[in-house]
């Protein structure tokens, strides 16, 4: 190749576009959250975004509330697959809602790609002190002797709290009346006030009230004991083998995002979760922290989709 030809080739090469993955991130990354500010997905997403912003540039949170996360999920599924829109959500999106609603505006296994899991969010069987039971066994005995007398709160029709309690009722052979609220921000205070007598709730929402004797935490719906709460037994241990209704929290992007960008996002989120300050704050919520590779998360979504197809049907819950 002559000198002129060589210079011409170099000039043409310098004009060729740089792959998007090599430039990423070149602008603000937006993380969508389908719950209201203050809930666990929102708090965790904000902690992660703040940490990532230190080295990535702006990473911001946008709350798109409604329909148990379906509104946010639809928005993300239709976003450009460029890695600048992600979704931090719980397993209702890929495991529960598709079986609970007659139709959802997205395809859970086709329209998303996993970035990483973040944590497992256990809920705990919690009762008002007016219920004459200080143990799980006493609660079951009382509920069986008083069918329909107890009312339980949930974060709304189709929420993980609703599905968990309906399944629990079915397997434990008890009857309770469902009182749906608009989020646990309303359901928790209703339990504390005694407007309802039972709820599956997070430990952080109930910890201070349990210490003050305003509620009693009897058991965990998680399949494993929570490391931060080793003295609280699981329902699986106490009477319903295999009961495991913990909600998984994870980060997703629209399908079609280049693998190199997914891997970059995975590294960023995993590093943020592993940082001492973020890790300590998330662990303080009484959760089991656990990140993954994108491939592991994709496999988990498929497995949970199949698992909850059976559990939602067994619970009897259904929404139009």
BALUMDO-232092 format. One record per residue: residue number from 1; x, y, z of N, C-alpha, C in turn. Coordinates in steps of 0.001 Angstrom, whole numbers, plus 500000, padded with zeros to 6 digits. Each point is the difference from the previous one (the first is absolute). Layout:
  seq     n.X     n.Y     n.Z    ca.X    ca.Y    ca.Z     c.X     c.Y     c.Z
  NUM       X       Y       Z       X       Y       Z       X       Y       Z
...
! end
This chain:
  seq     n.X     n.Y     n.Z    ca.X    ca.Y    ca.Z     c.X     c.Y     c.Z
    1  500855  498812  500000  499145  501188  500000  500890  501237  500000
    2  499703  500941  499068  500770  501225  499946  499671  500922  501156
    3  500830  501068  500144  499813  500952  501091  498639  500680  499907
    4  499636  500422  498771  498715  500682  499837  498842  499084  500354
    5  500086  498738  499546  498933  499035  500301  499908  499729  501502
    6  501174  499935  500650  500016  499754  501444  499330  501147  500748
    7  500355  501246  499635  499389  501157  500671  498487  500034  499765
    8  499595  499650  498762  498576  499982  499682  499266  498978  500861
    9  500591  498796  500167  499385  498956  500817  499878  500441  501457
   10  501055  500651  500523  499969  500465  501383  498950  501086  500188
   11  499871  500873  499007  499007  501064  500087  498592  499440  500024
   12  499741  499005  499155  498675  499367  499960  499708  499306  501322
   13  501005  499321  500541  499820  499291  501273  499673  500970  501123
   14  500625  501200  499962  499759  500980  501064  498584  500541  499963
   15  499350  499905  498855  498625  500477  499874  498967  498943  500351
   16  500410  498753  500123  499063  498911  500314  499430  500194  501393
   17  498698  499712  500189  499383  500200  501308  500601  499080  501063
   18  500173  500547  501188  500477  499184  501121  498828  499173  500516
   19  500167  498700  500246  498903  499182  500503  499367  500631  501239
   20  498647  499911  500089  499274  500617  501105  500503  499495  501352
   21  500335  498718  500071  500457  499427  501262  501293  500643  500477
   22  500848  500410  499042  501274  500615  500378  499793  501384  500601
   23  498944  500688  499596  499711  501339  500503  499142  499974  501266
   24  499371  498890  500282  499002  499912  501066  500635  500105  501385
   25  499388  500808  500934  498846  500869  499785  500426  501389  499544
   26  499335  500502  498981  500323  501324  499471  498975  501043  500429
   27  498952  499568  500706  498979  500927  500482  499352  499402  501249
   28  498990  500665  500530  499340  499580  501234  499339  498639  499845
   29  500228  499131  500964  499326  498699  500067  498803  500152  500927
   30  498847  499533  499545  498756  500135  500764  499559  498638  500519
   31  499742  499913  501305  499486  498781  500597  498536  500228  500358
   32  499124  499203  499410  498569  500089  500271  499662  499128  501202
   33  499136  500512  500865  499502  499240  501149  498481  500066  499952
   34  499344  498858  500142  498542  499950  499879  499256  500163  501300
   35  500707  500363  501070  499363  500199  501304  500211  501442  500442
   36  499263  500402  501018  500097  501360  500510  501298  500203  500771
   37  500450  501237  500138  501204  500283  500786  499865  499486  501433
   38  501076  499400  500494  500006  499495  501366  499877  498499  500116
   39  499449  499345  498952  499938  498545  500010  501374  499400  499751
   40  500152  498711  500309  501315  499363  499870  500593  500121  498603
   41  499246  499721  498901  500611  500150  498669  500504  501419  499751
   42  499226  500992  500436  500393  501390  499801  501244  500344  500811
   43  500017  499612  501276  501146  500315  500865  501264  499336  499477
   44  499903  498715  499646  501173  499277  499516  500498  500589  498686
   45  499067  500325  499096  500385  500575  498713  500710  501335  500190
   46  499531  500802  500937  500625  501304  500240  501393  499841  500599
   47  500182  499049  500881  501328  499747  500562  500973  499581  498899
   48  499538  499107  499124  500849  499516  498907  500303  501121  499012
   49  498970  500781  499649  500187  501094  499047  500980  501037  500537
   50  499866  500327  501263  500901  500988  500598  501441  499520  499953
   51  500223  498725  500302  501353  499456  499984  500546  499940  498583
   52  499192  499556  499046  500460  499914  498615  500332  501376  499438
   53  499253  501020  500422  500204  501352  499490  501392  500540  500313
   54  500616  499453  501047  501333  500474  500384  501032  499742  498904
   55  499816  498946  499218  500962  499678  498942  499380  499984  498610
   56  498681  499905  499908  499330  499918  498716  499539  501342  499453
   57  499882  500986  500839  499263  501186  499636  498568  499808  500449
   58  499067  500856  499594  498635  499945  500530  499287  498667  499768
   59  499507  499428  501098  499094  498851  499971  498804  500416  500836
   60  498834  500130  499376  498842  500580  500673  498869  498977  500138
   61  499093  500284  500943  498849  499135  500263  498730  500682  499510
   62  499131  499230  499370  498688  500501  499586  498939  499013  500468
   63  499046  500466  500796  498923  499148  500506  498824  500037  499035
   64  499601  498829  499517  498812  499846  499154  499066  499031  500716
   65  499055  500552  500752  499213  499202  500934  498693  499546  499364
   66  499565  498783  500349  498679  499535  499605  499983  498580  499489
   67  498852  499332  500210  499734  498661  499468  501048  498979  500422
   68  500408  500063  501273  500977  499034  500523  501293  499966  499190
   69  500400  501147  499483  501244  500076  499240  499844  499810  498513
   70  498794  499662  499537  499806  499734  498574  500191  501241  499137
   71  499638  501170  500538  500170  501240  499240  501486  500258  499738
   72  500797  499854  501039  501444  500191  499854  500604  498937  499082
   73  499537  498768  500154  500532  498911  499183  499723  500233  498516
   74  498792  500462  499691  499665  500274  498599  500897  501097  499446
   75  500222  501047  500799  500846  501104  499548  501407  499508  499684
   76  500559  499214  500907  501365  499509  499803  500064  499058  498797
   77  499018  499121  499879  500017  499028  498898  499976  500672  498636
   78  499426  501222  499947  499897  500718  498724  501089  501062  499841
   79  500916  500078  500951  501087  500983  499922  501070  499552  499007
   80  500781  500940  499548  501091  499680  499070  500988  499053  500672
   81  500409  498940  499306  500927  499021  500597  501452  500482  499938
   82  500249  501124  500663  501332  500596  499948  500705  500026  501354
   83  499343  499468  501046  500628  499951  501319  499800  501239  500843
   84  499228  500974  499482  499802  501236  500766  498687  499996  500787
   85  499231  498933  499874  498796  499814  500815  500046  498613  500605
   86  499992  499936  501331  499990  498726  500718  498808  499983  500946
   87  499727  498848  500564  498834  499826  500876  500427  499213  501227
   88  499824  500583  501179  500204  499260  501251  498619  499619  500519
   89  499751  498710  500103  498661  499526  500349  500092  498684  500760
   90  498864  499584  500558  499976  498708  500674  499409  498951  499071
   91  499956  498771  500490  499637  498866  499152  498541  499995  499566
   92  499178  500924  500516  498627  500092  499510  499972  500231  498496
   93  500968  500740  499488  500001  500368  498580  500181  498793  499094
   94  500949  499140  500319  500258  498867  499098  499386  498688  500477
   95  499507  499949  501255  499533  498718  500519  498527  499986  500389
   96  499484  501093  500565  498635  499997  500539  499000  500659  499055
   97  500245  501247  499630  499021  500745  499196  499569  499292  498721
   98  500926  499343  499272  499571  499328  498767  498972  498901  500224
   99  499961  499433  501215  499042  498939  500305  498786  500528  500757
  100  500129  501190  500562  498942  500581  500826  499006  500786  499161
  101  500508  500755  499030  499150  500825  499144  499591  499220  498749
  102  498810  500320  499503  499556  499365  498758  500963  500319  498870
  103  500590  501221  500055  500968  500405  498986  500907  501078  500572
  104  501293  499897  499734  500944  501056  500383  500586  500605  498721
  105  500378  501296  500028  500446  500682  498780  501469  499765  499648
  106  500509  498834  500324  501385  499662  499674  500144  498486  500062
  107  501055  499496  499424  500297  498563  500054  501174  499836  500973
  108  499766  499402  501164  501013  500014  501059  501317  499329  499641
  109  499969  498944  499209  501232  499275  499687  500599  500388  498654
  110  499249  500722  499192  500493  500393  498683  500402  501468  499911
  111  499352  500850  500787  500191  501446  499854  501084  500582  500896
  112  500602  499168  500876  501008  500506  500919  501251  499117  499980
  113  501104  500606  500404  501249  499264  500222  500468  500328  501409
  114  500448  498995  500722  500442  500214  501368  501358  500678  500079
  115  500159  500869  500990  501307  500569  500328  500588  499225  501170
  116  499301  500016  501127  500429  499257  501181  498877  499936  501021
  117  499994  498977  500810  499163  500022  501193  500644  500967  500991
  118  499219  500488  500949  500504  500917  501011  499823  499420  501399
  119  498803  499546  500294  499747  499458  501338  498721  499188  500009
  120  499834  499239  501057  498756  499294  500270  499299  500732  501129
  121  498720  500327  499784  499233  500791  500956  499008  499109  500744
  122  500360  499495  501164  499065  499151  500738  498883  500816  500641
  123  498836  499412  500100  498925  500612  500772  499726  499122  501219
  124  499439  500603  501021  499826  499312  501276  498541  500026  500439
  125  499529  498852  500476  498646  499892  500537  499933  500812  501285
  126  499232  501075  499966  499953  500955  501096  498557  500181  500462
  127  499787  500025  501304  498638  500114  500526  499902  501143  501011
  128  498798  500518  500138  499707  501030  500993  499888  499322  501372
  129  500371  500685  501091  499940  499386  501336  498608  499550  500428
  130  498963  500492  499308  498638  499554  500335  499780  498541  499636
  131  500854  499455  499143  499920  498576  499655  500639  499204  501138
  132  499255  499107  500635  500536  499249  501149  500940  498875  499572
  133  501138  500389  499408  500973  499010  499538  501381  500613  500067
  134  500915  499327  500664  501391  500477  500069  500942  499117  499196
  135  499473  498902  499452  500795  499109  499158  499219  499671  498735
  136  500695  499475  499018  499366  499598  498750  498940  498933  500257
  137  500316  499016  500816  499054  498915  500282  498729  500536  500653
  138  500151  500927  500927  498829  500580  500661  499165  500804  499009
  139  500668  500675  499074  499268  500770  498995  499166  499085  499113
  140  500601  498926  499520  499268  499068  499133  498811  499408  500753
  141  500219  499621  501239  498911  499418  500802  498860  501005  500167
  142  500340  501249  500285  498971  501033  500188  499248  500264  498693
  143  500739  500099  498890  499362  500272  498713  499051  498875  499603
  144  500370  498782  500290  499134  498869  499647  498734  499976  500853
  145  500111  500448  501232  498830  500038  500889  499094  501193  499700
  146  500544  500983  499279  499245  501222  499721  500043  500344  498512
  147  499443  499134  499148  500073  500249  498554  499301  501303  499605
  148  500695  500815  499217  499428  501250  499524  500022  501144  500990
  149  500481  499764  501215  500012  501065  501012  501179  500946  499808
  150  501098  499475  499511  501197  500816  499815  499989  500675  498630
  151  500469  501250  499963  500151  500730  498741  501486  500229  499747
  152  500417  499829  498755  501417  500225  499690  500150  501126  498983
  153  501080  500754  500152  500292  501116  499106  500981  499571  498921
  154  499877  500616  498829  500994  499813  498936  500288  501350  499371
  155  501011  500042  499166  500347  501227  499284  499136  500207  498774
  156  498961  499176  499857  499090  500143  498871  499717  498666  499344
  157  498917  499933  499267  499664  498783  499270  501122  499620  499052
  158  500458  498758  500114  501055  499523  499124  501403  500259  500485
  159  500146  500692  501130  501339  500245  500548  500581  498701  500543
  160  501320  499983  500222  500643  498818  500549  499402  499648  501358
  161  499584  501023  500756  499392  499768  501314  498656  499283  499844
  162  499234  500382  498982  498712  499360  499727  500193  498539  499597
  163  500877  499772  499021  500237  498633  499524  500549  499124  501122
  164  500952  500547  500770  500596  499235  501096  498946  499587  501011
  165  499123  500934  500382  499007  499689  501034  498946  499035  499491
  166  499582  500165  498751  499006  499073  499458  500562  498578  499908
  167  501255  499885  499591  500623  498685  499945  500153  499431  501407
  168  500418  500845  500921  500148  499588  501396  498670  499507  500563
  169  498931  500729  499755  498666  499587  500454  499635  498625  499453
  170  500244  499824  498706  499636  498750  499347  500758  498810  500593
  171  501306  500168  500185  500826  498894  500480  499849  499759  501497
  172  499717  501070  500759  499847  499853  501445  498586  499596  500391
  173  499071  500106  499060  498622  499622  500288  499284  500978  500907
  174  500238  501302  499791  499348  501016  500817  499258  500988  499100
  175  499100  500789  500613  499218  500977  499258  500196  501381  500616
  176  500380  500983  499156  500138  501388  500440  499432  500906  498915
  177  499537  501182  500401  499417  500962  499072  501097  500919  499462
  178  500025  500209  498686  501008  500847  499363  499561  501460  500000
  179  500888  500884  500471  499770  501443  499943  501158  500622  499224
  180  499814  500299  498715  501086  500571  499196  500167  501498  500239
  181  501242  500444  500053  500314  501425  500145  500830  500441  498801
  182  500229  501289  499895  500830  500540  498925  501441  500056  500477
  183  500623  498837  500050  501392  499909  500424  500127  499688  501476
  184  501185  499506  500383  500239  499675  501404  500128  501251  500855
  185  500161  501162  499351  500015  501257  500732  498679  500262  500687
  186  498908  499407  499484  498686  500083  500630  499681  498739  500792
  187  500415  498856  499475  499681  498720  500645  500696  499852  501353
  188  501279  500431  500080  500730  499879  501254  499352  500760  501141
  189  499692  501291  499819  499323  500746  501062  498648  499416  500387
  190  499299  499394  499024  498709  499378  500315  500180  498828  500958
  191  501072  499234  499805  500294  498890  500902  500373  500522  501389
  192  500839  501003  500039  500447  500561  501283  498812  500566  500779
  193  499053  500602  499277  498826  500584  500643  498964  498955  500400
  194  500141  498783  499493  499040  498957  500322  498788  499985  499091
  195  500043  500766  498903  498897  499967  499033  499935  498639  499313
  196  501150  499368  499845  500115  498610  499554  500868  499283  501022
  197  499976  498692  499975  500717  499253  501033  501246  499276  499490
  198  500135  499869  498693  501088  499191  499444  500556  500669  498748
  199  501303  499827  499772  500605  500448  498741  501336  499303  499812
  200  500331  499710  498762  501364  499621  499648  500711  501299  499634
  201  501008  500363  500762  500662  501280  499809  501505  499845  500130
  202  500736  500986  499505  501451  499979  500147  500382  500261  501448
  203  501167  499531  500374  500462  500199  501376  500246  501477  500288
  204  500552  500710  499038  500314  501407  500254  498753  500819  500270
  205  498889  499639  499344  498761  500738  500210  499426  499765  501394
  206  500331  498850  500587  499378  499607  501264  500957  499929  501181
  207  501309  500109  499752  500993  499766  501054  499781  500863  501237
  208  499863  501315  499815  499863  500874  501166  498700  499751  500745
  209  498956  499614  499273  498711  499728  500634  500014  498661  500732
  210  500769  499046  499446  500147  498712  500685  500754  500193  501310
  211  501040  500818  499979  500778  500259  501210  499171  500716  501056
  212  499026  500807  499545  499139  500744  500922  498777  499201  500428
  213  499875  498771  499476  498879  499153  500383  498696  500317  499292
  214  500080  500792  498916  498788  500382  499281  499599  498976  498945
  215  500932  499131  499599  499715  498869  499119  500872  498832  500430
  216  499655  498806  499546  500821  498810  500265  500403  499385  498670
  217  501282  499723  499834  500504  499323  498803  500132  498521  500341
  218  499253  499153  499283  499928  498586  500357  500863  499095  499125
  219  500145  500325  498720  500735  499093  499105  500344  500713  498704
  220  500942  499416  499267  500423  500536  498707  499407  499177  498865
  221  499602  500697  498919  499499  499315  498813  501125  499571  499075
  222  501230  500399  500315  501168  499634  499207  500314  498518  500204
  223  500606  499384  498999  500370  498594  500128  501189  499774  500907
  224  500756  501065  500269  501166  499911  500872  499899  501088  501072
  225  500601  499738  501155  500021  501026  501037  500853  501179  499510
  226  499577  501196  500364  500732  501200  499617  501201  500169  500918
  227  501221  500134  499436  501208  500098  500834  499919  501067  501081
  228  499368  501134  499684  499907  501074  500993  498968  499703  501082
  229  499148  498979  499761  498925  499660  500946  499976  498487  500224
  230  501083  499452  500512  500113  498535  500092  499021  499334  500956
  231  499406  500761  500894  499091  499402  500980  498558  499902  499507
  232  499718  500592  498847  498641  499913  499470  499900  498779  499093
  233  499210  498992  500392  499911  498765  499206  499199  500210  498719
  234  500136  499074  499071  499252  500071  498746  498712  499186  500102
  235  499038  500369  499191  498747  499242  499930  500278  498587  499519
  236  501006  499854  499129  500375  498667  499524  500453  499107  501151
  237  500711  500571  500942  500442  499240  501175  498834  499650  500916
  238  499047  500914  500096  498966  499909  501029  498755  499211  499610
  239  499829  499714  498721  498788  499247  499698  499636  499826  498548
  240  500596  500797  499077  499683  499858  498580  501306  499788  499237
  241  500478  498766  499917  501284  499726  499333  500031  500558  498575
  242  501112  500638  499666  500166  500531  498651  499414  501384  499789
  243  499353  500556  501016  499418  501333  499847  501121  501020  499831
  244  499991  500698  498878  501067  500959  499687  499428  501084  499108
  245  499638  501119  500625  499352  501070  499252  500767  501319  500090
  246  501306  499899  500147  500794  501225  500007  499988  500618  498610
  247  500043  501311  499959  500012  500722  498735  501428  500348  499616
  248  500360  499739  498752  501328  500321  499507  500007  501401  499411
  249  501044  500760  500282  500171  501323  499413  501145  499927  499002
  250  499798  500582  498818  501043  499949  498987  499944  501188  499066
  251  500973  500079  499107  500086  501084  499024  499909  499423  498590
  252  499155  500612  499168  499755  499546  498635  500247  501127  499009
  253  500153  499632  498743  500022  500957  498888  499120  499438  498889
  254  499615  500828  499029  499237  499465  498873  500816  498957  499239
  255  499312  499027  499457  500679  499013  499154  500649  500706  498820
  256  501151  499503  499588  500690  500580  498853  501145  500911  500358
  257  500163  500306  501301  501157  500800  500406  501263  499186  499713
  258  501012  500592  499368  501222  499246  499686  500607  499331  501229
  259  500508  498802  499807  500562  499231  501118  501103  500763  500718
  260  500828  500741  499265  501094  500742  500632  499463  501054  500961
  261  498871  500620  499659  499406  501009  500883  499351  499330  501206
  262  499349  498849  499781  499431  499257  501128  501092  499631  500996
  263  501132  499543  499487  501105  499627  500884  500549  501212  500746
  264  500005  501150  499328  500448  501241  500654  499030  500380  501121
  265  498713  499902  499730  498991  500284  501018  500099  499015  501162
  266  500207  498743  499661  500138  498987  501051  501158  500345  500922
  267  501136  500347  499424  501175  500344  500804  499723  501221  500869
  268  499282  500986  499447  499717  501210  500755  499060  499769  501163
  269  498922  499258  499763  499022  499741  501068  500600  499088  501064
  270  500696  498944  499580  500604  499066  500964  501018  500719  500878
  271  500811  500868  499387  500996  500744  500779  499326  500939  500998
  272  498901  500625  499579  499277  500907  500897  499427  499240  501192
  273  499377  498855  499727  499413  499194  501083  501078  499495  500958
  274  501177  499675  499445  501088  499458  500821  500738  501067  500802
  275  499818  501272  499641  500704  501058  500730  499554  499999  501461
  276  500906  500207  500927  499670  499884  501428  498803  500843  500430
  277  499908  501239  499511  498920  500867  500459  498637  499559  499486
  278  499927  499598  498712  498732  499539  499443  499627  498642  500575
  279  500966  499101  500090  499753  498665  500532  499437  500061  501408
  280  500591  500839  500839  499551  500109  501388  498574  500538  500089
  281  499684  500991  499152  498656  500583  500043  498943  499024  499502
  282  500316  499261  498930  499043  499020  499486  499808  498870  501005
  283  501096  499519  500582  499901  498919  500995  499161  500428  501187
  284  500001  501288  500302  499214  500501  501125  498505  499844  499808
  285  499573  499681  498785  498582  499776  499731  499576  498554  500294
  286  500920  499216  500540  499658  498620  500323  499819  499134  498777
  287  500790  500254  498937  499896  499226  498766  501216  499100  499852
  288  499910  499085  499046  501158  499189  499624  500568  500595  498715
  289  501186  500584  500076  500618  500618  498833  500618  498915  499127
  290  499816  500117  498695  500595  499023  499094  499966  500484  498562
  291  501148  500269  499405  500069  500406  498603  500306  498787  499124
  292  499942  500195  498684  500171  498877  499077  500558  500492  498682
  293  500302  499058  499119  500325  500346  498620  498688  500221  499245
  294  500042  500682  498863  498776  500148  499197  499396  498650  499619
  295  500855  499038  499672  499509  498678  499599  499287  499292  501149
  296  500552  500110  501199  499353  499395  501171  498645  500631  500268
  297  499919  501314  499831  498732  500684  500248  498959  499611  498956
  298  500395  499891  498745  499072  499572  498956  499432  498613  500315
  299  500857  499096  500461  499561  498651  500348  499056  500026  501196
  300  500298  500861  500976  499146  500122  501181  498621  500510  499617
  301  499942  500986  499108  498698  500524  499571  499154  498915  499356
  302  500616  499165  499181  499257  498915  499359  499486  499003  501026
  303  500849  499659  500976  499616  499042  501035  498879  500556  500869
  304  500082  501271  500374  498966  500595  500856  498691  500189  499231
  305  500094  500269  498722  498793  500107  499177  499213  498696  500072
  306  500677  498881  499861  499342  498691  500061  499505  499691  501413
  307  500791  500342  500996  499625  499735  501400  498715  500729  500367
  308  499931  501287  499687  498854  500792  500428  498769  499759  499152
  309  500152  499426  498836  498821  499601  499222  499157  499032  500821
  310  500664  499086  500686  499297  499017  500832  499501  500628  501300
  311  500828  500874  500610  499641  500572  501299  498847  500981  499896
  312  499979  500815  498947  498896  500940  499818  498701  499256  499776
  313  500065  498924  499233  498810  499190  499774  499523  499368  501308
  314  500937  499501  500809  499643  499389  501276  499415  501023  500970
  315  500500  501243  499950  499497  501038  500904  498581  500401  499678
  316  499605  499824  498745  498653  500383  499577  499863  501460  499633
  317  501065  500784  500108  499946  501431  499687  499974  500208  498491
  318  499192  500981  499563  499898  500315  498581  499531  501436  499843
  319  500594  500728  499052  499611  501381  499726  499735  500159  498510
  320  499047  500888  499670  499684  500269  498594  501054  500928  499400
! end
